[in-house]
Amino acid sequence: MYTIRKGKIEDLPRVLELVNELAVYEKAPNEVINTVEMMEKDGFGENPVFGFFVAVKDSSSEIIGISIYYYRYSTWKGKRLYLEDIVVTESERGNGAGKLLFDQTLDKSIEEGCSGMTWQVLDWNAPAINFYKKYGASLEEEWVNCNLQDFQIKELLK
């Protein structure tokens, strides 16, 4: 029903559409500032910082899902694969594409010699939490996410 393959530069417009669909689902539609041009540079430029897989619906060749990942380094655990986003378009959820994408990303973590894979999930996203629990994933509650936006950093460095 689905084919999972490595993402290509020409997939990026659809990838960004799915990222925006996820932002709407996560109640943050105005938070996405990324562009196809930024993704081209960051994923296919001189020093790529992310990779991705796509799920293609065999009957239509339409990209219906994505898994975007990059590498991070843990001083405690070593090299880790970080799953930034896994998205399946709403009309295709529950049909197995998410499992195929997740499994392919897990395989990538092993192929690359990572000590494991890590990701985040919103505490209210019960379908995703239940999906990850089926894998036996540890869901940690004690860590607090922190971030600064570029404009904040620039202001701090003045």
C-alpha positions in Angstrom: 0.0 0.0 0.0 2.9 2.3 0.8 6.6 2.6 -0.3 9.1 4.2 2.1 12.1 5.8 0.4 14.8 8.4 1.1 13.6 11.9 0.5 14.7 13.9 -2.5 15.1 17.6 -3.1 12.0 17.6 -5.3 10.0 16.3 -2.4 10.5 19.4 -0.3 7.4 21.4 -1.4 5.2 18.4 -0.2 7.3 17.9 2.9 6.8 21.5 3.9 3.0 21.1 3.3 3.0 18.2 5.7 5.1 20.2 8.2 2.4 22.9 8.0 -0.3 20.3 8.4 1.4 19.1 11.6 1.7 22.6 12.9 -2.1 23.1 12.5 -2.7 19.7 14.3 -0.4 20.8 17.1 -2.3 24.1 17.4 0.7 26.2 16.3 -0.1 27.1 12.6 1.8 30.4 12.7 5.0 29.0 14.2 6.4 27.6 10.9 8.9 30.0 9.4 10.8 27.4 7.4 10.8 27.6 3.5 11.5 25.2 0.7 14.6 27.3 0.0 15.8 26.9 3.6 15.1 23.2 3.5 17.0 22.8 0.2 20.1 24.5 1.7 19.8 22.7 5.1 19.1 19.3 3.7 20.9 19.2 0.4 23.6 22.0 0.7 27.2 21.7 1.4 26.7 20.6 5.0 23.3 18.9 5.3 21.9 19.0 8.8 18.8 16.8 8.3 17.6 13.8 6.4 14.2 12.4 5.7 12.1 9.5 4.5 8.8 9.8 2.7 5.9 7.4 2.5 4.4 7.2 -0.9 0.9 5.9 -1.6 1.5 3.2 -4.2 -1.8 3.7 -5.9 -1.2 7.4 -6.6 2.5 8.1 -6.1 1.4 10.8 -3.6 3.7 11.6 -0.6 1.4 11.0 2.3 3.9 11.0 5.2 7.4 12.0 6.2 10.0 11.3 8.9 12.6 14.0 9.4 15.7 13.3 11.5 19.1 14.6 12.4 21.9 13.6 14.6 22.6 14.9 18.1 25.3 14.1 20.6 24.6 13.1 24.2 27.5 13.4 26.7 25.8 10.5 28.5 24.8 8.3 25.6 27.0 9.3 22.6 25.6 9.7 19.0 21.8 9.6 18.9 19.3 9.9 16.0 16.8 12.7 16.8 13.4 12.2 15.2 12.3 15.8 14.6 8.9 15.1 13.0 6.9 12.1 11.8 3.8 13.1 10.0 1.1 11.2 8.1 -1.6 13.2 6.4 -4.8 12.9 8.3 -6.7 10.9 5.7 -4.1 8.2 5.7 -3.6 7.9 9.5 -4.2 4.4 11.0 -3.3 2.6 7.8 0.3 1.6 8.6 2.3 4.4 7.0 3.4 5.8 10.3 4.7 2.4 11.5 6.6 2.0 8.2 8.2 5.4 8.5 9.0 4.9 12.2 10.6 1.5 11.5 12.7 2.9 8.7 13.9 5.7 11.0 14.8 3.1 13.7 16.7 1.1 11.1 18.6 4.3 10.1 19.6 4.8 13.7 21.2 1.3 13.8 22.8 1.6 10.4 24.5 4.9 11.5 25.8 3.4 14.7 23.7 5.5 17.0 23.2 4.5 20.6 19.5 5.0 20.2 16.8 7.4 19.0 15.1 10.2 20.8 12.1 12.5 20.0 9.4 14.6 21.7 5.7 14.3 21.8 3.1 16.7 23.1 1.6 15.5 26.4 -2.0 15.9 25.0 -1.3 13.9 21.7 -2.8 10.6 22.9 -2.7 8.9 19.5 1.0 9.5 19.2 1.8 8.6 22.8 -0.1 5.3 22.4 1.7 4.6 19.1 5.1 5.1 20.8 4.0 3.0 23.8 3.5 0.0 21.5 7.2 0.2 20.8 8.0 0.2 24.5 9.4 3.8 24.4 10.3 5.6 27.6 8.2 8.7 28.0 10.0 11.1 30.4 8.2 13.8 32.3 10.9 15.4 34.3 12.7 17.3 31.4 11.7 20.8 30.5 12.2 22.0 26.9 14.1 25.3 26.6 14.7 27.5 23.6 15.6 31.0 22.4 14.6 32.3 19.0 17.3 34.0 16.8 15.9 37.5 17.4 16.2 36.9 21.2 19.7 35.7 20.9 20.7 38.7 18.8 19.1 41.0 21.4 21.0 39.3 24.2 24.3 39.6 22.4 24.1 43.3 21.8 
